Amino acid sequence: MYRRKKMKKMFKIFVVLVVSLSLFACSTKSEKPTIRIGTKTFTESLIVGELYALALEDAGFNVERKFNIAGSVVHSALINDEIDMFPEYTGTGLLSILKMELVSDPKEVYNIVKKEYAEKFNVTWLKQSNANDSQGLVIRTELAKELGIYTISDLQEKSSQIRFVSQGDFEEREDGIPGLEKIYGEFNFKSIKVYDNGLKYQILENNEGDVSPAYTTEGPLVEKEKFTVLEDDKQFWPPYYLTPIIHTEILDKNPEIEEILNRVTEKLDTETMINLNAKVDIDKEEYEEVAKEFYNSIK
């Protein structure tokens, strides 16, 4: 009888301990805040936003995904405390948000946006990645080899042999042909035709045009035997290096977030982003699966 009572008592103690440990574990996890991650509406931003989310969840944070925010309002969403962080580009911060003069040196641009955002918005730029999603010009690789065109200076010299595939008002914009001509000299293209942006690689591949504006991490650029990005040898376009930005208050309360996100950032460069974007835009994989596969390979 005594033995039974003793065992019953020990069992009760065991149950209490298990429940207490469970409650402690839950309370410990809940001490970490929910981080609201935003992204813009295009593939690259979605992939990188998901990478941030996976890394933070892996470290015990709760994450609310507030993806697919229009590029024109995502900064406002951050400033108005609708999101806590999102992947941004140094050139966007410099020119579109701060409305500052063009600067070509990547480190200088980063230092400017880091300082200005801290003072104006109480927002921190974390470590800058090596992924530069800048504007550029893409040429058919076959033609580049045939004519010896590898830089924008080469293109300017041989522009009379080139059919230019434009989009929107690129031939009129200050960050398009007019701006390029101020730095490189006049472009006398054989022809200029305007096409929908989504068709540019098809137009080039079908030999209906030769050179087109592009962004330097677009998925189709993975096919280097078909497409070559010309070197901006006079550094007309500013750098657009991918970088996580976050409310400083969140970072002050959770300083470990910086190291968590920096570990992801260190693995991102231009070629990596081209390959990841290609898996979604060309191979038609879901961005969540692409991000998960890549994250598992680097953690």
N, C-alpha and C positions, 0 to 999 in steps of 0.2 A: 504493500500500500504506500509506504513511505517512498519507495523507489519510483512508483508511478507519479506521485505528486512532484517529486524532484525532476523527473523527465518532462512532465507537463510544464513546470516552471521554466526549465531550460529551453523548451520549445518556444514558449512565449517570449523569452529574452531574445532568442534567435530571430523570431519574426519582427520584433521591435527594431533590432539592429539592421535587418534587411530593409525595412521600410525607411528607417532613418537615413541609411546610406543612399537609397534611391532618391529621397527628398533632397538630400545634400547635393547629389549629382545634378538633379534638375535645377536646383536653385543656383548652383555654380554656373551652369550653362546659361541660365536666364539673366545672369549678371552682365553678360556681354550684350551690347545693344544690337538692334536690327539696323543694318546698313542698307540704305536705299541707293541702289546703283542705277544710273540712267545710261542710255546710249543714244546715238543718233540713229538714223533710219537705214543706213547702208551696211553691207555685209561685214566689213572690217570692224566697225564699231560694235556690232552685235557679237562677233566672235570674241573680241577683247573684253567687252563687258561681261560676257559669260565666263571668261578665264578669271577675271577678278572675283566674280561671284563664287566660283568653285574653290578658289584659294582661301577666301574668307570663311566659307562654310567648313572647309577642311580644318580651319583653325578654331572652330567652335562658334563663329559668329552666325547669327541669323541674317538672311539676306532677302530683301524685297527687290525683285527685278522690275524696274520701271523703264523698259526698253522701248525703242522706236519713237523717240521724241524728235520732232523736226529740228534740224540744225539751227534754224532761225530762232528757236525758243529754248533750246536746252540750257544755254547759259543762264537765262532768266529763271528757269526751273531750279537751278542750283542756288542762285542768289536769293530766290524767294522761298528757300527751304522746302522745296517739293522733292528734291533728291539730295543725297549727301555727296555724291561723287560721280564722275563719268570720265571716259577716255577722251582727251582733247589733243589738239595739235598746236605746237608752238607758234607756227605761222598764223593760225586762226586767232590765237590769243593776241598776238602782236598787231595784226592788221585789222581784223574784223571786230574784235572786242575793245582793244585799247586805242584803235585808230591811230597808231603810231607810224612813223616813217619806216620804209623798208630797210631791213638789216639782213645781210646775207650769211654772216657767221653764225653757225648753229649754237655755239656756247654763249655768244652774246645775246642771241634771241632768247635762249632759255633763262639767262640771268635777268633779262629785262622783265619777262612775263612773271617769273617767280617773285621778283621784288614788287612789281606793280599790283599783282593779284593779292599779295599778302596785305599791302597797304590799303587798297581800294575795296576789296571784297572779303577779306579775312579767309582767303582760300589758299591752300598750299599746293604747289606743283611738286610732285614726288620725283623720283629719279626718271630722267629722260631715257627713252628706249633708243635703239639704233634703227628703228623702222621709220623711214622718211617717206611719207605719202604726199610728196610735193607734186606740183604741176610739172608737165614735161611734154616732149614731143616724141611720138613713136613712129618708126619707119619700118617698111618691109625689110627684113634682114637681107633678103636676096638683093634688093636694090642698093642697100647700104654698102654691101660688099662690091657690087658692080661699079658704083660711082665713087666709092671711098668717102662715104658720109657717116661720120661717127660722132660729130659734135654739132652744136647749133651753128657755130662759125662755118663748118663745112657746108651745112644746109644753106646758109645765106649765100655762099659763093656759087652754089650750083642750083639755086632756087628756080631758075628758068627751066630746068628739066623736071620739075616736081609738080605733081597734081596734089594740091592741098585739100585735105578732107576736114572741113571746119564743122563746128557745132555752135548752135546758138549765135551769139554775136562775138565770137572769139576774134574775128578779124577786125572788130571795132573797139574791143575793150582795152583799157590801159594795161591790164595784166595779160593781154593777148598780143596780137601782131603789132599794134602801135607801140606798145612798151618794148617789145623785142627789138623793133627797128631803131629805137633810141640807143640801144646798147650794141646791137650787132650790125646795124646798117639796113638798108632797104631790102625787102624780099620781093623779088619779081617772079612770083609763081606762074607756072605754065597755065594753071587754072585753079580757081577756088570754088568749091561747091559745098553747100551746107547740108549736112545729114543729121538725123537723130543720133544722139550720143550712143544709144544702145547698138547702133549698126556699125560703128567705126571699124571694129576688128573684122567684121564680115566684109566691109568695103575694101579694106586693105588686102585681106586674104584672097578676095576675088579679083584682085588687080584692077579695081575700078578707081583707085586712088593710091597715093604713095606715103603721105605723112599726115598725122592727125594729132591734135592735143590729147593728152592722156594724164591719168594720175599714176604715179610711179609704183604703186603696189597693186594695181589691178590684176585680177586673176589670169586673164589671157596672156599676160606677159611671161607666164611660166613657160610658154612655147617659144623659147629663144631662137629656134631655127626659123620661126616665122616673123617674130617681132623684136625690134631693138629700140631701146630708149636712148635717145641722143643725149650726150653729155652737155649739160648747161655750163659750158666752159667759162663763161663770163659771169656766172652766178646771178642771172636776172631774177629768178624766182627765189623767194625766201624758203628756208627749210620748214618743213611741216613734220616735226618729230612727234611721234605718238607718246603721250605721257598721261598718267592718271592724275587728276586733280580732285581735291577733297576739302571739305570744310575744315579749317584749322582747329575749330573747337572739338570736332570728332577725333581728330588726330591727337590733340592734347590729352584727351581722356583715354584714348586707346593707342598709345604710341607704337604698340607692336604691329599695327596695321601697315606702317611704313615698310618694315622688313618683309612682311607677307607679300605685299604688292610689288616691292622691288625685285623679289625673287622671280616673279612672272616677267616683269619688264626686262630683266637681264637676258631673257631667252628670246626676245623679239627683235628682229632686224628686218630690213626691207625684203630680202629673199624669203624669209620665213613667212612674212605676211602675204607675199605673192602666192606662195604655195597654199597657205590656209584659205585665202580668198578663192583660189582656183577650185578647191575641193567643194566649195559651196556654189560658186557661180558657173563653173564648167561641169563638174561631176555631179552637181545637184544633190549633194549631201546636206543634211540639216546642220545649221550653224552650231546648235547645241552639241551634236555628236562630234563635230570637228573640234570644237573647243575641249570637250571631255577627253577625246583621244590625245590631243596635244598636251593637255594638262597632266594626264597620267604619265606621259613620257618625260615630263620635266620635274615632277614633284619628288 
